[in-house]
Amino acid sequence: MNGWFLAAGITALGVAAVHLVAGHRDVVRPLLACALADEPKRVLHVVWHMVSVDLTLSAAVLVCLALADDTSATGLVAWFVAAHFVAYAVAFLVVTLSVGWPKPLLRLPQWILLLPVAVLTVAGIA
């Protein structure tokens, strides 16, 4: 068993749970209540659900990688999961740093949850 992948999977499950609970309260409810036109509002709502599915499936993949025997595809799958968690973290960092907020790293702190999954996954590959 790969303990790094297991730690990454458990962390990713926590990230997915935070996304589902806090994201629904802090993002989805205000989005659905705002005056934005229906079509972009629904598209953004679907995107939130897509991310929910992606985070949950990624967590499941990491747990499966932890429990599976090392195969030739393990490294490639793990690199893919790590890369997309890095991409998510970078997206949050770029957006929050481009706005000009005071203390920007704490305004959209999702990167703080996403980056450790990538780091733990890379540690599991190494």
Number of C-alpha atoms within 10 A of each C-alpha: 13 18 16 22 26 23 20 26 26 17 20 28 21 16 21 24 15 15 22 19 10 12 15 16 12 11 13 18 12 11 16 14 9 11 9 11 8 11 9 10 17 14 11 15 17 12 12 18 16 12 15 19 14 15 23 20 16 25 26 17 19 30 23 17 26 21 14 12 11 12 9 8 10 17 17 12 16 20 17 15 22 26 17 16 24 18 16 17 20 15 14 19 20 10 12 18 16 10 9 9 11 9 9 15 15 13 13 13 14 18 19 15 18 24 20 20 28 26 17 21 28 19 15 21 17 8
